[in-house]
Amino acid sequence: MFKALIKIICIALIVLSIPVSTQAAEVMKPLIVIDPGHGGKYGGTTGYSGSKTGYYEKQANLEVSLRLRGVLQARGYEVKMTRTTDKHFSNASSAEDLKARTSLSNSMVAGRNDNSIFVSVHHNASSSPTYSGYETYYYNKNFQDSNYPADPLQLKYSVESGRLAQTTHTSVINSGANSEGRGIVHQSLYVTRNAQVPAILSEVEYMSNPIAESKVKTAKFQQGIAVALADGVDKFFKIFEVKNSKNVVIKTFNTKDEAITYAKTQTNVTVFDKRAGTTIFDNTTTDYRVYHPSVELTQTKFSTEKEAITFASKYRNTRVVHHPTAEVRWSNYIAKKFDVLDANKVVINQHYQRVVAETSAESLTKATLQNSETNFTLWSSIVPQAFEVRHKDNGTLKAFYDKTLAQNYAALWPGTTVYDTTKKVVVYTNPTLITPKAVSKTVSAKSRYLTAIEVSKTLYPNAFNSTKTQKTVVLATAFEYADALSAGPLAMYYGNAPILLNPASNLNADVLAEIKRLGANQIVLVGGEIALSAKVASQLQTALPQAKVERLAGKSRYETNSVINNKLPKANGIFIASGSNFPDALAATSIAVTQGWHIVLSNGTTYSDSINDQIYSKPTVIVGGTLAVSKILEEKIKERAGSDYVTRLSGKDRYGTNAALIEHFSQTFKSPTFVVSTGTNYPDALVSSSLSGKYQAPLFLVGNSISETLRPTLTSYLAQRVTKTSLYTGGIVPTAVKTEIDQLK
């Protein structure tokens, strides 16, 4: 007894520690579970003549049940039966048999309890051969017996069990299928009190009555009972339930119009058509979402902030997000570190997110925004940006409110000082006074294969160092961008491996020579055999017998992308980019390789498993406009990741999107080097991602000129840094564009 009690307590504690969903189950059409009573070694009553004829209750029960199934299925119901043959469920005893069949029926309705019912079909017997008639039994929670406890769910559905008993019993009697016996009876029968849905037990007739027994065996009688029962089931389901936001029925109606008229007077309710199994009216708003940074909560949507906080506060590491505005309203793991101060430096507001705090501060006439953890001023309409980072040749690069931040920035760039404009003195000088000479280098060759090789030589001019742990080359197709778009982060995973390009059918001799020059002992092929044939893999293995040749591929570009992402370590963030075109994904690649992010390719409309698996509570950037990734898909991504974690970065064209990405991540680039490539073809920009990885440098995409959608960002980026090295990949970038960019350095 004591051990059993301990076990119960342990189970209860485990259950309490797990977020349990109270949301409505998936809407679906009604499910009826029919249980033909008895069966197998448990024959039920022998009736008046069963001991002589061998026709027992179990057979009559099954015959009526099969007919009932047929009628219900013809009317569009989903029907399951505990048995369709003469069988029992336990050899131990009839009591254990009841438990087993009840457990089976409950498993059949699991997750669909709200729109399912249980009908157990039986035939009765009495010591008196004159008893006859139809009877219906159900469990009534108002007459509970502690010796025969009911399943908690039956207590919930008890009233509905009574209604089911009423509709089916009345239907049978009114149809003339049978006369009334003892009527509707509430009784604590095992199968009805432990059913986890509305449940009845139908005693069709008394087989101990010889006249009734003869009738029971006829097809006409059995079919009449089946049709009448089905009519009663119809009446049970032909109602319209008005439910609140917690999926609790607050009122029922017999007509749709009455239900909807009433629902329109309420807030946060739905109208459920029980017969159709669909929601026909919904004015609920679930603007508040609850998230955990790693554990997937089973309930995330709430109608009110209070409900959301009450749920979230039960668990560690949760946050409540106002979905429409993406504002974090409550959290027990994120600090409110952004303070809004008034003119007297009094904190008047605190926020979890900087963007929300900035909006709050900017709405005031006089205000200052501070990080409470560092006391750094982030924005102010009162305090001036008095600390300027100046370069001896380039002039003022950037101004700061705080001296420490200014010094930290100046420390990145040789030849800079920090000037206090208030006191008119230099307060910091970078120890490295000499600024490196400007370098403008073009990495290109006569073909895309050779350009990729030149990039590889720029990365590893003296081949792989003997101490390099991963001596890997990533090999991608030279003519189809789809699979190759996933190559950038993969190359970084392999120790910033060079990305080489190859034709689909044969191994290029120059490519092989470069692999040998590098001293690679592993070659990873990206994409299936249409991208890089089996012959290419075989040629590699023959030419490099000691090397490991591995292929990462799926049946489509999206599956290949998913295979590669599953190979990578856990991401710091996710880019969602179109797999139907290359510029957006390539623009994101140079940032993904420097930030440890994954690129997830999308067809722009479908919420795929690969998206779902990657983005839960992860910083997620949707790359490109709504033609690339639709608004509908964006909403699904926000629901999964949390709207506070999702940002769309896009421009009027591919160059504008490139600019938006660089601006958003500009503070993460602290390199004197930047990379420029063409935005009109993918191979050169693709292999450039390894250069971004090596130098922690952004990639700017250009056409025949600097796009006006990119120019402001490019100009601002170069003006704020001592960027002395420009790397141009490929021979497509015009000389005039290179000259113009170099003049901005």
C-alpha positions in Angstrom: 0.0 0.0 0.0 2.8 2.4 1.0 4.8 1.6 -2.2 1.7 2.2 -4.3 1.1 5.6 -2.6 4.7 6.7 -3.2 4.4 5.7 -6.9 1.2 7.8 -7.2 2.9 10.8 -5.6 5.9 10.5 -7.9 3.7 10.3 -11.0 1.8 13.3 -9.8 4.9 15.4 -9.3 6.1 14.5 -12.8 2.8 15.5 -14.4 2.8 18.8 -12.5 6.2 19.6 -13.9 5.2 19.3 -17.5 3.1 21.9 -19.4 -0.1 20.1 -20.2 -2.3 21.4 -23.0 -5.8 22.5 -22.2 -6.5 23.7 -25.7 -9.2 22.1 -27.9 -8.4 18.9 -29.7 -8.2 19.1 -33.5 -11.7 19.5 -35.0 -12.9 16.4 -36.8 -16.2 14.7 -37.5 -17.9 12.7 -34.8 -16.5 9.3 -33.8 -18.8 6.5 -32.4 -17.3 3.6 -30.6 -19.6 0.6 -30.6 -19.0 -2.1 -28.1 -20.8 -5.4 -28.7 -21.1 -6.8 -25.2 -19.5 -10.1 -24.1 -17.9 -12.3 -26.7 -15.6 -15.3 -26.9 -15.7 -17.4 -23.7 -18.0 -14.9 -22.1 -21.3 -15.5 -23.8 -23.7 -13.4 -21.8 -27.2 -14.6 -21.2 -28.3 -17.9 -22.7 -31.8 -16.5 -23.0 -34.8 -18.8 -23.2 -33.4 -21.4 -25.6 -29.7 -20.6 -25.9 -28.6 -23.7 -23.9 -30.3 -25.8 -26.6 -29.8 -23.7 -29.7 -26.3 -22.2 -28.9 -27.6 -18.7 -29.8 -26.3 -16.5 -26.9 -26.4 -12.8 -26.1 -22.9 -12.3 -27.5 -24.2 -13.2 -31.0 -27.2 -11.0 -30.8 -25.1 -8.1 -29.5 -22.7 -8.4 -32.4 -25.4 -8.7 -35.1 -27.2 -5.5 -33.9 -23.8 -3.7 -33.5 -22.7 -4.6 -37.1 -26.0 -3.3 -38.4 -25.7 -0.1 -36.4 -22.2 0.4 -37.8 -23.5 0.1 -41.3 -26.3 2.7 -40.7 -23.9 5.2 -39.0 -21.2 4.9 -41.7 -23.8 5.4 -44.4 -24.7 8.7 -42.6 -21.1 9.9 -42.7 -19.9 9.0 -39.2 -16.6 7.5 -38.3 -17.2 4.3 -36.5 -14.9 2.0 -34.5 -15.9 -1.3 -32.8 -14.3 -3.1 -29.9 -14.9 -6.4 -31.7 -16.2 -7.4 -35.0 -15.9 -11.2 -34.4 -16.6 -13.6 -31.6 -13.7 -12.8 -29.2 -12.9 -12.0 -25.6 -10.3 -9.6 -24.2 -9.1 -11.4 -21.1 -8.8 -15.0 -20.1 -8.6 -14.1 -16.4 -12.2 -13.3 -15.7 -15.2 -11.5 -17.0 -14.3 -8.5 -14.8 -10.9 -8.3 -16.3 -12.5 -8.6 -19.7 -14.6 -5.5 -19.0 -11.5 -3.6 -18.0 -9.7 -4.6 -21.2 -12.5 -3.7 -23.5 -13.0 -0.4 -21.7 -9.3 0.4 -22.0 -9.5 -0.4 -25.7 -12.4 1.8 -26.3 -10.8 4.7 -24.4 -7.7 4.4 -26.6 -9.8 4.6 -29.7 -11.1 8.1 -28.7 -7.9 9.5 -27.2 -7.5 13.1 -28.3 -11.0 13.2 -29.7 -13.0 12.9 -26.6 -15.0 16.1 -27.0 -16.7 14.8 -30.2 -17.0 11.1 -29.6 -19.4 8.7 -27.9 -19.5 5.2 -26.6 -22.4 2.8 -27.2 -22.4 -0.6 -25.6 -25.0 -3.0 -27.0 -26.4 -5.8 -24.8 -29.5 -8.0 -24.4 -31.1 -8.6 -21.0 -32.5 -11.5 -19.1 -34.8 -12.1 -16.1 -36.0 -14.9 -14.0 -39.5 -14.1 -15.2 -40.2 -15.1 -18.9 -42.7 -12.3 -19.2 -40.3 -9.4 -18.9 -39.6 -7.6 -22.1 -38.7 -4.2 -23.6 -35.9 -1.8 -24.4 -33.8 -0.1 -21.6 -31.0 2.5 -21.6 -28.3 2.7 -18.9 -25.9 5.6 -18.2 -23.7 6.9 -15.4 -25.0 9.9 -13.4 -22.4 11.8 -11.4 -25.0 12.9 -8.9 -25.2 9.4 -7.6 -21.5 8.6 -7.1 -20.5 5.6 -5.0 -17.0 5.6 -3.5 -16.9 1.8 -3.8 -17.2 2.2 -7.6 -15.3 5.3 -8.5 -15.8 6.8 -12.0 -13.2 7.9 -14.5 -12.6 11.6 -14.0 -13.5 12.2 -17.7 -16.8 10.4 -17.2 -17.6 12.8 -14.4 -16.9 15.6 -16.9 -19.1 14.0 -19.6 -21.8 12.7 -17.3 -24.4 15.3 -18.2 -23.8 14.5 -21.9 -24.1 10.8 -21.1 -27.6 11.6 -19.8 -28.5 13.5 -22.9 -27.2 10.7 -25.1 -29.4 8.3 -23.1 -32.4 10.5 -23.6 -32.0 11.0 -27.4 -31.3 7.4 -28.2 -33.9 5.9 -25.9 -36.7 8.2 -27.0 -35.8 7.6 -30.6 -36.1 3.8 -30.2 -39.4 4.0 -28.3 -40.9 6.6 -30.6 -39.9 4.7 -33.7 -41.8 1.6 -32.6 -38.6 -0.5 -33.0 -39.4 -1.8 -29.4 -41.6 -1.1 -26.5 -40.3 0.4 -23.3 -39.0 -1.8 -20.5 -37.7 0.0 -17.4 -36.9 3.1 -19.4 -33.7 5.2 -18.8 -31.8 4.0 -15.8 -28.7 5.6 -14.1 -26.5 2.9 -12.8 -22.8 2.4 -12.0 -21.9 -0.1 -14.7 -18.2 -0.6 -15.3 -18.1 0.3 -19.0 -20.2 3.4 -18.7 -18.7 4.9 -15.6 -15.2 4.4 -16.9 -15.8 5.5 -20.5 -13.9 8.7 -21.2 -16.7 10.1 -23.5 -20.5 10.4 -23.2 -21.6 6.8 -22.9 -24.7 4.5 -22.8 -25.4 0.8 -22.5 -28.4 -0.3 -24.5 -30.3 -3.4 -23.4 -32.1 -4.1 -26.6 -34.5 -6.8 -25.4 -35.1 -9.6 -22.8 -33.9 -12.8 -24.3 -35.3 -14.7 -21.3 -38.8 -14.0 -22.9 -39.4 -16.7 -25.6 -41.5 -14.4 -27.8 -38.9 -11.6 -27.5 -36.0 -14.0 -28.1 -37.6 -15.1 -31.4 -38.0 -11.5 -32.4 -34.4 -10.7 -31.5 -33.1 -13.2 -34.0 -34.8 -11.5 -37.0 -33.1 -9.1 -39.4 -36.1 -6.8 -39.4 -36.0 -6.3 -35.6 -32.2 -5.9 -35.5 -32.3 -3.4 -38.4 -35.1 -1.4 -36.8 -33.1 -1.1 -33.5 -30.0 0.0 -35.5 -31.8 2.7 -37.4 -33.6 4.0 -34.3 -30.3 4.1 -32.4 -28.7 5.9 -35.3 -31.5 8.4 -35.3 -30.9 9.1 -31.6 -27.2 9.6 -32.3 -28.1 12.1 -35.0 -30.2 14.0 -32.5 -27.4 14.0 -30.0 -24.9 15.5 -32.4 -27.3 17.9 -34.1 -26.5 20.8 -31.8 -24.4 23.9 -31.9 -22.1 24.5 -28.9 -20.9 28.0 -27.9 -17.5 27.6 -26.3 -15.3 30.0 -24.4 -11.6 30.5 -25.0 -10.8 27.6 -22.7 -12.9 25.3 -24.9 -15.6 25.0 -22.2 -19.2 24.8 -23.5 -21.2 27.7 -22.1 -24.4 27.2 -24.0 -25.9 25.0 -26.6 -28.5 25.6 -29.4 -30.5 23.5 -31.7 -30.0 25.8 -34.7 -27.0 27.5 -36.2 -28.6 30.9 -36.5 -29.5 30.9 -32.8 -26.0 29.9 -31.8 -24.3 32.5 -33.9 -26.7 35.3 -32.9 -25.9 34.5 -29.2 -22.1 34.2 -29.9 -22.0 37.6 -31.5 -23.0 39.1 -28.1 -20.0 37.4 -26.4 -16.3 37.9 -26.6 -13.7 35.2 -27.3 -16.1 32.5 -28.1 -16.5 29.9 -30.9 -19.5 28.1 -32.3 -18.9 24.4 -32.9 -21.2 22.4 -35.2 -21.0 19.1 -33.4 -22.5 17.0 -36.3 -20.2 18.5 -38.9 -17.2 18.6 -36.6 -16.3 22.1 -37.6 -16.1 25.5 -36.0 -18.5 27.8 -37.9 -18.0 31.0 -35.9 -14.9 32.3 -34.1 -14.3 35.7 -32.5 -11.6 34.6 -30.2 -8.3 36.5 -30.1 -5.2 34.8 -28.8 -2.8 37.7 -28.9 -0.7 36.4 -26.0 1.8 33.7 -26.6 4.0 31.8 -24.1 7.4 30.4 -25.1 10.4 28.6 -23.5 13.8 29.1 -25.1 14.3 25.4 -25.7 11.4 23.3 -24.5 8.3 23.2 -26.8 5.3 24.1 -24.6 2.1 22.2 -25.4 0.1 25.4 -24.9 1.2 28.7 -26.3 -1.9 30.8 -27.2 -4.0 32.8 -24.7 -6.8 35.4 -25.0 -5.6 37.6 -22.1 -2.2 38.7 -20.8 -3.3 37.5 -17.3 -4.1 34.0 -18.5 -0.7 33.8 -20.3 1.3 35.0 -17.3 -0.6 32.6 -14.9 0.3 29.7 -17.2 3.9 30.8 -17.8 4.7 31.5 -14.2 4.3 27.8 -13.4 7.5 27.0 -15.3 11.0 28.3 -15.4 12.5 30.1 -18.4 9.3 31.3 -20.0 8.3 34.6 -21.6 4.9 36.1 -22.6 4.8 37.8 -26.0 2.1 40.1 -27.3 1.9 38.5 -30.7 0.7 41.5 -32.8 3.3 43.9 -31.6 6.1 41.4 -30.9 6.6 42.9 -27.4 7.7 40.8 -24.5 5.2 41.6 -21.7 6.5 39.3 -19.0 9.4 36.9 -18.4 11.1 35.0 -15.6 14.4 34.6 -17.5 14.9 37.8 -19.5 15.9 40.9 -17.5 14.2 44.3 -18.0 17.5 45.9 -18.7 16.4 48.9 -20.9 15.5 51.9 -18.8 13.7 55.0 -20.0 14.8 58.1 -17.9 13.1 61.5 -17.7 15.0 64.8 -17.7 15.7 64.4 -14.0 17.3 61.0 -14.7 14.4 59.2 -12.9 13.5 55.8 -14.4 9.9 56.0 -15.7 9.8 52.9 -17.8 11.6 49.6 -18.0 11.5 47.2 -21.0 12.8 43.8 -22.0 13.6 44.8 -25.6 15.7 47.6 -26.8 13.5 48.3 -29.8 10.4 48.7 -27.5 12.4 50.9 -25.1 13.6 53.2 -28.0 10.0 53.7 -29.2 9.0 54.5 -25.7 11.8 57.0 -25.2 11.4 58.7 -28.5 7.7 59.3 -27.8 8.7 61.6 -25.0 9.9 65.2 -25.3 12.9 64.8 -23.1 14.2 61.3 -22.3 17.2 59.1 -22.2 17.5 55.4 -22.8 20.1 53.4 -20.8 21.2 49.8 -20.4 20.7 49.2 -16.7 23.3 46.5 -16.6 26.1 48.6 -18.0 24.8 52.1 -17.4 25.6 53.0 -21.0 23.4 55.6 -22.7 21.9 54.1 -25.9 19.8 57.1 -27.0 19.0 60.5 -25.6 17.2 63.7 -26.6 19.0 65.4 -23.7 22.5 64.1 -23.5 24.8 64.9 -26.6 26.9 62.3 -28.3 30.0 64.0 -27.1 32.6 61.3 -27.7 33.7 61.2 -31.4 35.9 58.5 -32.8 38.2 60.3 -35.3 40.6 59.0 -37.9 43.6 61.1 -39.1 42.7 60.6 -42.7 39.0 59.7 -42.7 37.7 62.3 -40.2 35.0 61.5 -37.7 33.9 57.8 -38.0 31.2 57.7 -35.3 30.0 59.5 -32.2 28.9 57.9 -28.8 27.2 59.0 -25.7 29.7 57.2 -23.5 33.5 57.4 -23.4 33.9 53.7 -22.8 31.9 52.7 -25.9 33.8 55.2 -28.0 37.2 53.9 -26.7 36.1 50.3 -27.4 35.2 51.3 -31.0 38.4 53.3 -31.5 40.5 50.3 -30.3 39.3 48.4 -33.4 40.8 50.8 -35.9 44.5 51.9 -36.2 45.1 55.6 -36.4 42.0 56.7 -34.4 41.4 58.8 -31.4 38.5 59.7 -29.1 37.7 63.3 -28.8 35.5 64.8 -26.1 33.6 67.6 -27.8 32.4 68.9 -24.4 35.9 69.3 -22.8 37.6 69.7 -26.2 40.3 67.2 -25.4 41.5 63.8 -26.8 40.7 61.2 -24.2 42.0 58.1 -26.0 44.5 57.3 -28.7 44.7 53.9 -30.4 48.2 52.5 -29.7 48.6 51.5 -33.3 49.2 54.8 -35.0 50.1 53.6 -38.5 47.1 52.8 -40.7 47.6 49.9 -43.1 47.9 50.8 -46.8 44.8 50.5 -48.8 44.5 47.3 -50.8 42.2 46.6 -53.7 42.4 43.0 -54.8 40.4 41.1 -57.5 40.2 37.4 -57.1 39.1 36.0 -60.5 40.0 33.9 -63.5 38.7 33.0 -66.9 36.0 30.6 -65.7 33.8 30.0 -62.7 35.9 26.8 -61.9 39.1 28.8 -61.9 37.7 31.7 -60.0 36.7 29.3 -57.2 40.2 27.9 -57.3 41.7 31.4 -57.0 39.5 32.1 -53.9 40.8 28.8 -52.5 44.3 29.9 -53.1 43.6 33.2 -51.4 42.3 31.3 -48.4 45.1 28.8 -48.3 48.1 30.1 -50.3 50.4 27.5 -48.8 47.9 24.7 -48.8 46.3 23.3 -45.6 48.6 23.7 -42.6 49.8 20.3 -41.3 48.2 21.1 -38.0 44.8 22.0 -39.4 42.3 19.5 -37.9 39.9 19.5 -40.9 41.4 19.3 -44.3 38.2 19.4 -46.2 36.9 20.7 -49.5 33.3 21.3 -50.3 32.4 20.5 -53.9 29.3 22.1 -55.5 27.7 22.2 -58.9 28.9 25.0 -61.2 25.7 25.5 -63.1 22.7 25.0 -60.8 22.5 27.2 -57.7 19.8 25.2 -55.8 21.9 22.7 -53.9 24.9 25.0 -53.8 23.0 27.7 -51.8 23.5 25.5 -48.7 27.3 25.2 -49.1 28.4 28.3 -47.2 27.6 27.4 -43.6 28.6 23.8 -44.4 32.1 25.0 -45.5 32.4 27.0 -42.3 31.5 23.9 -40.3 34.4 22.1 -41.9 37.0 24.7 -40.7 36.2 27.3 -43.4 36.7 24.8 -46.2 37.2 26.1 -49.7 34.1 25.8 -51.9 35.1 24.5 -55.3 32.8 24.2 -58.3 32.6 21.3 -60.8 30.6 20.2 -63.8 27.9 17.7 -63.2 29.3 14.8 -65.3 33.0 14.7 -65.0 35.7 15.7 -62.5 37.4 18.9 -63.7 41.2 18.5 -63.9 41.9 21.9 -62.4 39.6 21.2 -59.5 41.3 17.9 -58.8 44.7 19.6 -59.0 43.6 22.2 -56.4 42.3 19.5 -54.1 45.7 17.8 -54.3 47.5 21.1 -53.8 45.5 21.8 -50.6 46.3 18.4 -49.3 42.6 17.6 -48.6 41.7 14.3 -47.0 37.9 14.8 -47.2 35.7 15.9 -50.0 32.1 16.7 -49.3 29.8 16.7 -52.4 26.7 18.9 -52.1 23.6 17.7 -53.8 22.4 14.6 -55.6 23.7 12.9 -58.7 22.0 15.4 -61.0 24.1 18.1 -59.5 27.3 16.0 -59.2 27.2 12.6 -60.8 28.2 9.3 -59.3 31.0 9.3 -61.8 32.5 12.5 -60.3 32.4 10.8 -56.9 34.1 7.7 -58.3 36.8 9.7 -60.1 37.6 11.5 -56.8 37.9 8.3 -54.9 40.1 6.8 -57.6 42.4 9.9 -57.8 42.5 10.2 -54.0 42.2 6.7 -52.6 43.1 7.8 -49.0 40.5 10.6 -48.9 37.0 10.3 -47.6 34.4 11.2 -50.2 31.0 12.0 -48.7 27.8 13.2 -50.3 25.1 15.3 -48.6 21.9 15.2 -50.6 18.1 14.9 -50.6 15.5 14.3 -53.2 15.1 18.1 -53.7 17.0 21.3 -53.0 14.9 21.7 -49.9 15.7 18.2 -48.6 19.4 18.7 -49.4 19.3 21.9 -47.4 17.6 20.1 -44.5 20.3 17.3 -44.6 23.0 19.9 -44.5 21.4 21.8 -41.6 21.0 18.6 -39.6 24.8 18.1 -40.1 25.6 21.5 -38.6 25.9 22.3 -34.9 23.0 24.0 -33.2 22.4 27.4 -34.8 22.6 30.8 -33.1 19.9 31.9 -35.5 18.0 31.1 -38.7 17.7 32.8 -42.1 14.6 31.8 -44.1 15.4 32.5 -47.7 13.8 31.6 -51.1 15.2 28.5 -52.7 13.6 29.6 -56.0 16.3 32.3 -56.6 19.8 32.9 -55.4 20.5 36.6 -54.4 18.7 36.6 -51.1 20.2 33.4 -49.8 23.7 34.4 -51.0 23.4 37.8 -49.3 22.5 36.0 -46.1 25.3 33.5 -46.5 28.2 35.9 -45.7 26.4 36.8 -42.4 25.5 33.2 -41.6 29.1 32.0 -41.8 30.3 34.8 -39.4 27.4 34.4 -36.9 26.9 30.7 -36.8 23.4 30.8 -38.3 21.7 28.3 -40.5 20.1 29.1 -43.9 16.7 27.4 -44.3 15.5 27.4 -47.9 11.8 27.7 -48.6 9.5 27.6 -51.6 8.0 30.8 -50.1 4.5 29.4 -49.2 4.8 26.0 -47.6 5.4 25.7 -43.8 7.8 22.7 -44.0 9.2 20.3 -41.4 12.6 21.7 -41.9 11.4 25.2 -41.0 9.4 23.9 -38.0 12.4 21.9 -36.7 14.8 24.8 -36.9 13.1 27.9 -35.7 11.5 27.2 -32.3 12.4 30.2 -30.0 15.3 31.1 -32.3 16.2 34.5 -33.7 14.9 34.2 -37.2 15.3 36.5 -40.1 13.1 36.3 -43.2 15.1 37.4 -46.1 13.4 39.2 -48.9 9.9 40.5 -49.6 6.5 38.8 -49.7 7.1 37.5 -53.2 10.0 35.5 -51.8 8.4 34.5 -48.5 4.7 35.0 -48.2 2.9 36.9 -45.4 1.0 33.7 -44.6 4.2 31.7 -44.2 5.7 34.6 -42.1 2.7 34.4 -39.7 3.3 30.6 -39.2 7.0 31.3 -38.6 6.1 33.9 -36.0 3.7 31.6 -34.2 6.4 28.9 -34.0 9.5 31.1 -33.2 7.7 33.8 -31.3 7.0 37.1 -33.0 9.6 38.8 -30.8 12.2 36.6 -32.4 11.2 37.2 -36.1 12.4 40.0 -38.4 11.8 40.4 -42.1 14.7 42.2 -43.9 14.0 43.2 -47.4 14.5 46.0 -50.0 13.1 47.1 -53.3 15.4 44.7 -55.1 18.1 42.2 -54.4 20.6 45.0 -53.7 18.2 46.6 -51.2 17.8 43.3 -49.4 21.6 42.9 -49.3 21.7 46.4 -47.8 19.0 45.7 -45.2 20.9 42.6 -44.0 24.2 44.4 -43.7 22.6 47.3 -41.8 20.8 44.9 -39.4 24.1 43.1 -38.6 26.5 46.0 -39.1 27.6 46.0 -35.4 28.9 42.4 -35.8 31.4 43.3 -38.5 34.6 44.6 -37.1 37.0 43.8 -39.9 39.0 46.2 -42.1 38.1 43.9 -45.0 35.0 43.7 -47.1 34.0 41.6 -50.1 32.3 42.6 -53.3 30.8 40.3 -55.9 28.2 40.3 -58.6 24.5 40.1 -57.8 23.6 38.8 -61.3 25.1 35.3 -61.2 25.6 33.0 -58.3 29.0 31.1 -58.6 31.4 34.0 -57.7 29.3 35.2 -54.8 28.9 31.6 -53.6 32.6 31.0 -53.2 33.0 34.4 -51.6 31.3 33.2 -48.5 34.6 31.5 -47.4 36.3 34.9 -47.7 33.6 36.4 -45.5 34.3 33.6 -43.0 38.0 34.1 -43.0 37.9 37.9 -42.6 34.6 38.2 -40.7 33.6 40.5 -43.6 30.3 41.5 -45.2 29.5 40.7 -48.8 28.2 43.6 -51.0 26.4 42.6 -54.2 26.6 44.9 -57.2 25.5 45.0 -60.8 26.9 47.1 -63.7 26.8 49.9 -61.2 26.2 50.5 -57.5 22.5 50.2 -57.0 20.8 53.2 -55.4 19.2 50.8 -53.0 22.6 49.7 -51.8 24.6 53.0 -52.1 23.5 54.6 -48.7 24.4 51.5 -46.8 27.7 51.0 -48.5 28.7 54.6 -48.1 27.7 54.6 -44.4 29.4 51.3 -43.7 32.7 52.4 -45.1 32.5 55.8 -43.6 32.2 54.4 -40.1 35.2 52.0 -40.3 38.8 52.1 -41.4 38.2 49.6 -44.2 41.4 49.4 -46.2 41.1 46.0 -47.9 38.5 45.4 -50.6 38.3 42.0 -52.2 36.4 41.7 -55.5 35.5 38.1 -56.5 35.0 37.2 -60.2 35.7 39.1 -63.3 32.1 40.5 -63.7 32.4 43.5 -61.4 33.1 46.5 -63.7 36.3 48.4 -63.2 34.4 51.6 -62.8 32.4 50.2 -59.9 35.6 49.0 -58.2 37.2 52.5 -58.6 34.1 54.2 -57.1 34.0 51.8 -54.1 37.7 52.2 -53.5 37.3 55.9 -53.3 34.8 55.5 -50.5 37.2 53.7 -48.3 
